[in-house]
Amino acid sequence: MNATALGVLAVGLSVFALLVVLAVAVRVGRLLRAYDGLVAGDESAGFTAAVGRQTALAQLLRRDVQSLREDVAATRADLADALRHVAVVRYDAFGDAGGLLSFSAALLDDRGDGLVLTCITGRSDTRTYAKAVQSGAGEQALSPEEQEAVAKAVAVPSRSA
């Protein structure tokens, strides 16, 4: 090989080495930034202390998640008692009053317990009645409209999460 070829080869290898050094410098810079983020401003602490802090934080988060799970379970149990099955049946109680002014509304929990409210509207007066419901059946005799309202309310599906 002549001197020119050796010079070109040396320059080429030098450029390649320079590119490798630049790539390594960029990589080291990224690693240093990641390490600084891990240590979070505590220059005296090392990697072990940073891992210890992250482990303690993870344990706190696990306890918080477990507490939230317990709260959700308690809320679901309470929700079973909520009157969330609702249905309304509108009708004309008397022939002289039109417009479906009378109604029966059933409000039940998940077990079918609750109440039926009935409002009967006539030409000159309005009467309201409330009857208890246990397991989807009235404790007192229910009118056909009240029975229909209870049946519709029982058919309303529960929306559980």
C-alpha positions as CSV (number, residue, x, y, z in Angstrom):
1,M,0.0,0.0,0.0
2,N,1.1,3.4,-0.7
3,A,1.2,6.4,1.6
4,T,-1.9,8.0,0.1
5,A,-4.0,4.8,0.6
6,L,-2.8,4.5,4.1
7,G,-3.6,8.2,4.8
8,V,-7.1,7.7,3.4
9,L,-7.6,4.6,5.5
10,A,-6.3,6.3,8.6
11,V,-8.7,9.3,8.0
12,G,-11.6,6.9,7.4
13,L,-10.9,4.9,10.6
14,S,-10.5,8.2,12.5
15,V,-13.9,9.4,11.3
16,F,-15.5,6.0,12.2
17,A,-13.9,6.1,15.6
18,L,-15.2,9.7,16.1
19,L,-18.7,8.5,15.2
20,V,-18.5,5.6,17.7
21,V,-17.3,8.0,20.4
22,L,-20.2,10.4,19.7
23,A,-22.7,7.5,19.8
24,V,-21.2,6.3,23.1
25,A,-21.3,9.9,24.5
26,V,-25.0,10.2,23.6
27,R,-25.8,6.9,25.2
28,V,-23.9,7.8,28.4
29,G,-25.7,11.1,28.5
30,R,-29.1,9.3,28.4
31,L,-28.0,6.9,31.1
32,L,-26.9,9.7,33.3
33,R,-30.2,11.5,32.9
34,A,-32.1,8.3,33.7
35,Y,-29.9,7.8,36.8
36,D,-30.5,11.4,37.9
37,G,-34.3,10.8,37.5
38,L,-33.9,7.7,39.6
39,V,-32.0,9.3,42.4
40,A,-34.4,12.3,42.3
41,G,-32.2,15.1,43.5
42,D,-30.5,13.2,46.4
43,E,-26.9,13.3,45.2
44,S,-25.6,11.5,48.3
45,A,-27.8,8.5,47.8
46,G,-26.8,5.8,45.5
47,F,-28.6,3.3,43.3
48,T,-29.5,1.1,46.3
49,A,-31.2,3.9,48.2
50,A,-33.2,4.9,45.1
51,V,-34.3,1.2,44.6
52,G,-35.2,1.2,48.3
53,R,-37.4,4.3,47.9
54,Q,-39.1,2.8,44.9
55,T,-39.8,-0.4,46.7
56,A,-41.3,1.4,49.7
57,L,-43.5,3.4,47.3
58,A,-44.6,0.2,45.6
59,Q,-45.6,-1.2,49.0
60,L,-47.6,1.9,49.8
61,L,-49.4,1.7,46.5
62,R,-50.2,-2.0,47.1
63,R,-51.8,-1.1,50.4
64,D,-53.8,1.7,48.8
65,V,-55.0,-0.6,46.1
66,Q,-56.1,-3.2,48.7
67,S,-57.9,-0.5,50.6
68,L,-59.7,0.6,47.5
69,R,-60.7,-3.0,46.7
70,E,-62.2,-3.3,50.2
71,D,-64.0,0.0,49.7
72,V,-65.4,-1.1,46.4
73,A,-66.6,-4.4,47.9
74,A,-68.4,-2.5,50.8
75,T,-70.0,-0.1,48.2
76,R,-71.3,-3.1,46.2
77,A,-72.8,-4.6,49.3
78,D,-74.5,-1.3,50.2
79,L,-75.6,-0.9,46.6
80,A,-77.6,-4.1,46.8
81,D,-79.9,-2.3,49.3
82,A,-80.4,0.7,47.0
83,L,-83.8,1.2,45.3
84,R,-82.4,0.9,41.8
85,H,-85.1,-1.1,40.1
86,V,-87.7,1.4,39.1
87,A,-90.8,1.1,36.8
88,V,-93.8,3.3,36.3
89,V,-97.2,2.3,34.8
90,R,-99.5,5.1,33.7
91,Y,-103.2,4.6,33.2
92,D,-106.7,6.2,33.4
93,A,-108.3,5.1,36.7
94,F,-111.7,6.5,35.8
95,G,-113.5,6.9,32.5
96,D,-114.2,10.6,33.0
97,A,-110.5,11.5,33.4
98,G,-108.2,11.2,30.4
99,G,-104.5,11.8,29.7
100,L,-103.1,8.9,31.8
101,L,-103.0,11.0,34.9
102,S,-103.0,8.0,37.3
103,F,-99.8,6.0,37.9
104,S,-98.2,3.2,39.9
105,A,-94.5,3.4,40.5
106,A,-92.5,0.4,41.9
107,L,-89.1,1.2,43.6
108,L,-87.2,-2.0,44.5
109,D,-83.8,-3.2,45.6
110,D,-81.9,-6.2,44.2
111,R,-83.8,-8.6,46.4
112,G,-87.2,-7.2,45.1
113,D,-87.9,-5.4,48.4
114,G,-89.2,-1.9,48.4
115,L,-92.5,-0.1,47.8
116,V,-95.2,0.7,45.3
117,L,-96.5,4.3,45.1
118,T,-99.9,4.7,43.5
119,C,-101.5,8.0,42.6
120,I,-105.1,7.8,41.5
121,T,-106.4,11.0,39.8
122,G,-110.1,11.6,39.3
123,R,-112.0,14.6,38.1
124,S,-112.2,16.3,41.4
125,D,-109.6,14.6,43.7
126,T,-106.3,12.8,43.8
127,R,-105.4,10.0,46.2
128,T,-101.9,8.6,46.9
129,Y,-101.2,5.1,48.3
130,A,-97.9,3.4,49.3
131,K,-97.6,-0.4,49.7
132,A,-94.7,-2.4,50.9
133,V,-93.2,-5.1,48.7
134,Q,-91.1,-8.1,49.9
135,S,-89.3,-10.4,47.4
136,G,-91.3,-9.0,44.5
137,A,-94.7,-9.5,46.2
138,G,-96.9,-7.0,47.9
139,E,-97.5,-7.3,51.7
140,Q,-101.0,-6.1,50.9
141,A,-103.1,-6.9,47.9
142,L,-101.8,-5.2,44.8
143,S,-103.9,-3.8,42.0
144,P,-103.2,-5.1,38.4
145,E,-101.4,-1.9,37.6
146,E,-99.3,-2.2,40.8
147,Q,-98.5,-5.8,39.9
148,E,-97.4,-4.7,36.4
149,A,-95.2,-2.0,37.8
150,V,-93.5,-4.5,40.2
151,A,-93.0,-7.0,37.4
152,K,-91.4,-4.3,35.2
153,A,-89.2,-3.2,38.0
154,V,-88.0,-6.7,38.8
155,A,-87.2,-7.2,35.1
156,V,-84.9,-4.1,35.2
157,P,-81.3,-5.6,35.2
158,S,-78.8,-4.6,37.8
159,R,-75.9,-2.7,36.4
160,S,-72.9,-4.1,38.4
161,A,-69.4,-3.0,37.8
